[in-house]
């Protein structure tokens, strides 16, 4: 007996584009107020993922993670605090415009015709994953959705 092929996808940057995160990062990197340092080797997506990886549904934990992660880039302690508050408020305003990655839908349709089963495993919150699940009709393609809220620890990077 053969089992069907099952493919698991990461969510951010694989299923959706992450353009909102990159756009928000570009806005903040242009602000001289933060006195940015050591940003030359970072691409926008690297900068944005630092924020994403340090984020948590627990606001206090997220604050301490981001405070620590951005120390190398924002020397001032109080400016890091302001960055945390402002970035966290700004990002959701643009996130609602996220779309599926280009050509993903046609690829998924073709593979689904061949009996491939798909799932999403992500470090994103369950609430956020549910929002995009409904907005982008992800149930049309994916059978399983696993968020950071469904597991005791986050998946490794």
LOPAKE-910805 format. One record per residue (C-alpha): x, y, z. Coordinates in nm, 2 decimals. Example, Ala and Ser with C-alpha at 12.3 -4.5 7.8 and 13.67 -1.06 7.14 Angstrom:
2
        x        y        z
     1.23    -0.45     0.78
     1.37    -0.11     0.71
This chain:
157
        x        y        z
     0.00     0.00     0.00
     0.14     0.34    -0.10
     0.08     0.65     0.10
    -0.01     0.98    -0.07
     0.27     1.24    -0.09
     0.23     1.50     0.18
     0.41     1.84     0.15
     0.44     2.08     0.45
     0.48     2.45     0.38
     0.61     2.73     0.59
     0.36     3.01     0.58
     0.55     3.35     0.57
     0.75     3.40     0.26
     0.65     3.06     0.12
     0.27     3.07     0.10
     0.22     3.45     0.14
     0.46     3.72     0.01
     0.57     3.91     0.33
     0.56     4.23     0.13
     0.38     4.40     0.42
     0.67     4.31     0.66
     0.93     4.43     0.41
     0.74     4.75     0.34
     0.71     4.82     0.71
     1.08     4.75     0.76
     1.17     4.99     0.47
     0.96     5.27     0.64
     1.14     5.22     0.97
     1.49     5.19     0.82
     1.45     5.53     0.66
     1.38     5.70     1.00
     1.70     5.86     1.11
     1.55     5.90     1.46
     1.65     5.54     1.55
     2.02     5.60     1.46
     2.05     5.27     1.29
     2.39     5.09     1.30
     2.52     4.76     1.14
     2.23     4.74     0.88
     2.44     4.73     0.57
     2.45     4.35     0.54
     2.08     4.31     0.60
     1.82     4.28     0.33
     1.47     4.41     0.40
     1.34     4.06     0.46
     1.63     3.98     0.70
     1.55     4.29     0.90
     1.18     4.21     0.90
     1.23     3.85     1.00
     1.43     3.96     1.30
     1.12     4.13     1.42
     0.90     3.83     1.33
     1.13     3.58     1.50
     1.14     3.78     1.82
     0.76     3.85     1.82
     0.53     3.65     2.05
     0.16     3.66     2.15
     0.29     3.74     2.50
     0.36     4.11     2.47
     0.61     4.12     2.76
     0.81     3.83     2.61
     0.80     3.99     2.26
     0.92     4.32     2.41
     1.22     4.16     2.58
     1.30     3.95     2.27
     1.29     4.25     2.03
     1.47     4.47     2.28
     1.76     4.21     2.28
     1.76     4.13     1.91
     1.77     4.49     1.79
     2.04     4.60     2.04
     2.30     4.56     1.76
     2.10     4.79     1.53
     1.94     5.05     1.76
     2.19     5.15     2.03
     1.96     5.36     2.24
     1.75     5.16     2.49
     1.45     5.40     2.48
     1.45     5.42     2.10
     1.44     5.04     2.09
     1.13     5.06     2.32
     0.97     5.31     2.08
     1.06     5.10     1.78
     0.89     4.80     1.94
     0.57     4.99     2.00
     0.56     5.17     1.66
     0.66     4.87     1.45
     0.40     4.65     1.62
     0.13     4.92     1.56
     0.23     4.99     1.20
     0.28     4.64     1.05
    -0.08     4.52     1.08
    -0.21     4.82     0.88
    -0.03     4.68     0.57
    -0.05     4.31     0.64
    -0.42     4.28     0.53
    -0.29     4.34     0.17
    -0.07     4.03     0.16
    -0.13     3.78    -0.12
    -0.03     3.43    -0.22
     0.31     3.40    -0.36
     0.31     3.44    -0.74
     0.23     3.11    -0.93
     0.17     2.92    -0.61
    -0.20     2.87    -0.67
    -0.14     2.71    -1.01
     0.13     2.48    -0.88
    -0.09     2.37    -0.59
    -0.38     2.30    -0.82
    -0.16     2.09    -1.05
    -0.01     1.89    -0.76
    -0.35     1.85    -0.60
    -0.48     1.69    -0.92
    -0.20     1.43    -0.87
    -0.32     1.34    -0.52
    -0.06     1.55    -0.32
    -0.18     1.65     0.02
    -0.07     1.99     0.16
    -0.03     2.13     0.51
     0.10     2.45     0.67
     0.34     2.45     0.97
     0.42     2.80     1.09
     0.57     3.00     1.37
     0.29     3.26     1.32
     0.00     3.29     1.57
    -0.31     3.08     1.52
    -0.52     3.39     1.50
    -0.31     3.53     1.22
    -0.30     3.20     1.03
    -0.68     3.18     1.07
    -0.72     3.53     0.92
    -0.53     3.44     0.61
    -0.69     3.10     0.59
    -1.02     3.27     0.55
    -0.90     3.57     0.34
    -0.71     3.36     0.09
    -0.94     3.05     0.09
    -0.65     2.83     0.19
    -0.88     2.54     0.28
    -0.91     2.49    -0.10
    -0.55     2.36    -0.10
    -0.43     2.29     0.25
    -0.57     2.01     0.48
    -0.37     2.09     0.80
    -0.28     2.42     0.96
    -0.03     2.42     1.25
     0.06     2.74     1.42
     0.29     2.83     1.71
    -0.02     2.81     1.94
    -0.06     2.44     1.86
     0.28     2.34     1.99
     0.47     2.38     2.32
     0.78     2.52     2.14
     0.83     2.70     1.81
     0.97     2.52     1.51
     1.34     2.57     1.46
     1.46     2.83     1.21
